[in-house]
Amino acid sequence: MRVRRVVAAVLAAVCAGVLVGVPQASADAERGNAAERGNAVQRGLDVLVREDGFPAALAAVREPNGRTRHHTASSVGRVPQNGQVRFGSNTKTFTAVVVLQLVGEGRLGLDDQVDRHLPGIGLDGRGITVRDLLQQTSGLGDYDQALLGDLFGTLHRYFEPRELVDAGLAEPSETERGQWGYANTNYVLAGLLAQKVTGRPIGEEITKRVIEKLGLRDTYWPAVGEQRVRGTHPRGYLALKRGDAWQDVSEMDTSAAWSAGALVGTPTDLNRFMTGLLGGELLAPEQLAQMRTTVDAPGFDLTGQARYGLGLATLALSCGGEAWTHGGLTPGYAVYNAVTTRGKAATVAVTGLPRDLEDVRHMESALDAALCA
């Protein structure tokens, strides 16, 4: 979830890049290089803590064979390996999966106009389709500035989804329909759409269709009013600019994110989700192909090469090629993740939001190290 435009590229990004096509090493070389790869990941986390001043960082790197390595760094005491963090906009990918499953079931069409299913929502005559929502090409404004300008003052406030949508519809947009423009409003509408079609809460649908199907034991949709993280977790902090003291925001109401960013889970679960999704465990081939059909997404990351599909983005890493990613920002946590076409996945999380472009560069570099080194 984009929570504040500290720097436009920072809050449009929410994520970092990706990889394919690295030549396969021999078994002996693979064993010989394992320690150095681990060191590269650890160095990336150390930069985030020691140079950027994030209170803590953690990473999980999953090899194609399922073997996972964990790394942590901290200036605030022990950090739990694979601790629960708020996923932020990674939730959008889960929401997109539910909507695409409904498409596969014939209950929705990607080219259906949204107001056909949500009459009276305020989209009358705009021609916005289901695809526009998932692809971020609706031309709608983002509600975050209108409702969350006083970030610390709204951390514990409950928002109704319709309140978020109304604020987004009233907010001026920098793009027109058909142009890519990141807006949380799109994915709140997608959540409402899934609820209308199924007759069940979007959190219940995500749980049944994704979390339980993949066996994500430490990922959950928070209950209404639930503000604490349930499991073992690093504390989350927030500072709006360099020089500000980090303030503990571990407890917060996630209703301002809803189907655009409410999920909580672990780096290991997020890696499992991404590998399962791209491995065809959640979507039929036709819907997965639609999800991976992309448009230019200027400003999504610092490389300038990002493309956005239906809740997925593709980005380039230093070792060349592409992988699939999304990433998320929410008060207290930034979570960058990606999975390669060979099935290697990595998630890097810090207990704070990026405050400037340097923070974003180091987050992207840490993920790059995890997938490329």
Long-range contacts (C-beta under 8 A, 24 or more apart in sequence): 1-88, 1-89, 1-91, 1-144, 1-184, 1-256, 1-257, 1-260, 1-261, 1-328, 1-329, 1-330, 2-89, 2-142, 2-144, 2-182, 2-184, 2-329, 3-144, 3-148, 3-151, 3-329, 3-330, 3-331, 3-353, 4-144, 4-148, 4-151, 4-240, 4-353, 5-145, 6-240, 6-241, 6-353, 6-354, 6-355, 6-356, 7-356, 7-357, 7-360, 8-299, 9-299, 9-301, 9-302, 9-357, 9-360, 10-354, 10-355, 10-356, 10-357, 10-359, 10-360, 11-329, 12-182, 12-299, 12-300, 13-299, 13-300, 13-301, 13-302, 13-327, 13-360, 14-88, 14-89, 14-182, 14-300, 14-326, 14-327, 14-328, 14-329, 15-89, 15-300, 15-301, 15-313, 15-315, 15-325, 15-326, 15-327, 15-328, 15-336, 15-337, 15-338, 16-301, 16-315, 16-325, 16-327, 16-336, 16-338, 16-348, 16-360, 16-363, 16-364, 16-367, 16-368, 17-301, 17-303, 17-306, 17-315, 17-316, 17-317, 17-323, 17-325, 17-338, 17-364, 17-367, 17-368, 18-314, 18-315, 18-316, 18-317, 18-321, 18-322, 18-323, 18-324, 18-325, 18-338, 18-339, 18-340, 18-371, 19-317, 19-319, 19-320, 19-321, 19-322, 19-323, 19-338, 19-340, 19-344, 19-371, 19-372, 20-320, 20-321, 20-322, 20-323, 20-340, 20-341, 20-342, 21-320, 21-321, 21-341, 22-319, 22-320, 22-321, 22-342, 22-372, 36-373, 37-373, 38-69, 38-71, 40-369, 40-370, 40-373, 41-69, 41-71, 41-346, 41-366, 41-369, 41-370, 41-373, 42-71, 42-73, 43-369, 44-348, 44-362, 44-365, 44-366, 44-367, 44-368, 44-369, 44-370, 45-71, 45-72, 45-73, 45-348, 45-366, 46-73, 47-362, 47-365, 47-366, 48-73, 48-350, 48-359, 48-362, 48-363, 48-366, 49-73, 49-74, 49-75, 50-75, 51-362, 52-358, 52-359, 52-362, 53-242, 54-237, 54-350, 54-351, 54-352, 54-359, 55-234, 55-235, 55-237, 55-246, 55-351, 55-352, 56-234, 56-235, 56-350, 56-351, 57-348, 57-349, 57-350, 57-351, 57-366, 58-82, 58-83, 58-85, 58-234, 58-267, 58-348, 58-349, 59-267, 59-346, 59-347, 59-348, 59-349, 59-366, 59-370, 60-266, 60-267, 60-268, 60-270, 60-271, 60-346, 60-347, 61-271, 61-344, 61-345, 61-346, 61-370, 61-371, 62-268, 62-271, 62-272, 62-275, 62-344, 62-345, 62-346, 63-344, 64-342, 64-343, 64-344, 68-268, 68-271, 70-267, 74-234, 76-235, 76-351, 79-234, 80-232, 80-233, 80-234, 82-218, 82-266, 82-267, 82-268, 83-231, 83-232, 83-233, 83-234, 83-266, 84-218, 84-229, 84-230, 84-231, 84-232, 84-233, 84-264, 84-265, 84-266, 85-229, 85-233, 85-234, 85-236, 85-264, 85-265, 85-266, 85-267, 85-333, 85-335, 85-349, 85-351, 86-229, 86-236, 86-254, 86-261, 86-263, 86-264, 86-328, 86-330, 86-331, 86-332, 86-333, 86-335, 87-219, 87-261, 87-263, 87-264, 87-265, 87-270, 87-328, 87-330, 87-335, 88-257, 88-261, 88-327, 88-328, 88-329, 88-330, 88-333, 88-334, 88-335, 89-184, 89-260, 89-261, 89-326, 89-327, 89-328, 89-329, 89-330, 90-261, 90-263, 90-270, 90-326, 90-327, 90-328, 90-335, 90-337, 91-187, 91-257, 91-259, 91-260, 91-261, 91-262, 91-263, 91-328, 92-187, 92-259, 92-260, 92-261, 92-311, 92-326, 92-328, 93-273, 93-274, 93-277, 93-311, 93-312, 93-326, 94-206, 94-210, 94-263, 94-273, 95-187, 95-190, 95-191, 95-194, 95-202, 95-206, 95-259, 95-260, 95-311, 96-134, 96-187, 96-190, 96-291, 96-310, 96-311, 96-312, 97-209, 97-210, 97-277, 97-282, 97-283, 97-291, 97-311, 98-194, 98-202, 98-205, 98-206, 98-209, 98-210, 99-130, 99-133, 99-134, 99-190, 99-193, 99-194, 100-134, 100-283, 100-287, 100-288, 100-290, 100-291, 100-310, 101-209, 101-282, 101-283, 101-287, 102-194, 102-197, 102-198, 103-130, 103-287, 103-290, 104-283, 104-284, 104-286, 104-287, 107-197, 107-198, 108-193, 108-197, 110-134, 110-290, 110-310, 114-189, 114-193, 117-193, 117-196, 117-197, 118-189, 118-192, 118-193, 118-196, 121-165, 121-189, 121-192, 122-165, 122-166, 122-169, 123-169, 126-177, 127-177, 128-177, 130-190, 130-193, 131-310, 132-177, 132-178, 132-186, 133-186, 133-187, 133-189, 133-190, 133-193, 134-186, 134-187, 134-190, 134-310, 134-311, 135-180, 135-295, 135-308, 135-309, 135-310, 136-180, 136-181, 136-182, 136-183, 136-186, 136-297, 136-308, 137-175, 137-177, 137-178, 137-179, 137-180, 137-181, 137-295, 138-177, 138-181, 138-183, 138-185, 138-186, 139-173, 139-175, 139-176, 139-177, 139-178, 139-179, 139-181, 140-168, 140-169, 140-173, 140-183, 140-185, 140-186, 140-189, 141-168, 141-169, 141-170, 141-171, 141-172, 141-173, 141-183, 141-185, 142-168, 142-171, 142-173, 142-182, 142-183, 142-184, 142-185, 143-167, 143-168, 143-171, 143-183, 143-184, 143-185, 143-188, 144-184, 145-171, 146-170, 146-171, 147-256, 148-256, 151-238, 151-240, 151-331, 152-238, 152-247, 152-249, 154-256, 155-249, 155-252, 155-253, 155-331, 156-227, 156-251, 156-252, 156-253, 157-253, 157-255, 157-256, 158-224, 158-225, 158-253, 158-255, 159-253, 159-255, 159-256, 159-258, 160-255, 161-188, 161-191, 161-192, 161-255, 161-258, 161-259, 162-192, 164-188, 164-256, 164-258, 165-189, 165-192, 180-295, 180-296, 180-297, 180-298, 180-308, 182-297, 182-299, 182-300, 184-257, 184-260, 184-261, 185-260, 186-260, 187-259, 187-260, 187-261, 188-258, 188-259, 188-260, 190-259, 191-258, 191-259, 191-260, 192-259, 194-259, 202-258, 202-259, 203-262, 206-259, 206-263, 209-282, 210-273, 210-282, 213-281, 213-282, 214-272, 214-273, 214-276, 214-281, 214-282, 215-272, 216-265, 216-269, 216-272, 216-273, 217-269, 218-265, 218-266, 218-268, 218-269, 219-263, 219-264, 219-265, 219-266, 219-269, 219-270, 219-273, 220-263, 220-264, 220-265, 221-262, 221-263, 222-254, 222-262, 222-264, 224-255, 225-253, 226-254, 227-251, 227-252, 227-253, 229-264, 230-264, 231-266, 234-351, 235-332, 235-351, 236-331, 236-332, 236-333, 236-351, 236-352, 237-332, 237-351, 237-352, 238-331, 238-332, 238-352, 238-353, 239-352, 239-353, 239-355, 240-355, 241-355, 241-356, 242-355, 242-356, 246-352, 249-331, 249-332, 250-332, 252-331, 252-332, 254-330, 257-330, 261-328, 261-330, 267-335, 267-337, 267-347, 267-348, 267-349, 268-347, 270-335, 270-337, 270-347, 271-337, 271-339, 271-345, 271-346, 271-347, 272-345, 274-324, 274-337, 274-338, 274-339, 274-345, 275-339, 275-343, 275-345, 278-324, 278-339, 278-341, 278-343, 279-343, 292-324, 301-364, 302-357, 302-360, 302-361, 302-364, 317-368, 317-371, 317-372, 318-368, 318-372, 319-368, 319-371, 319-372, 323-371, 329-353, 329-354, 334-363, 336-363, 336-364, 336-366, 336-367, 337-367, 338-367, 338-371, 340-371, 344-371, 346-370, 346-371
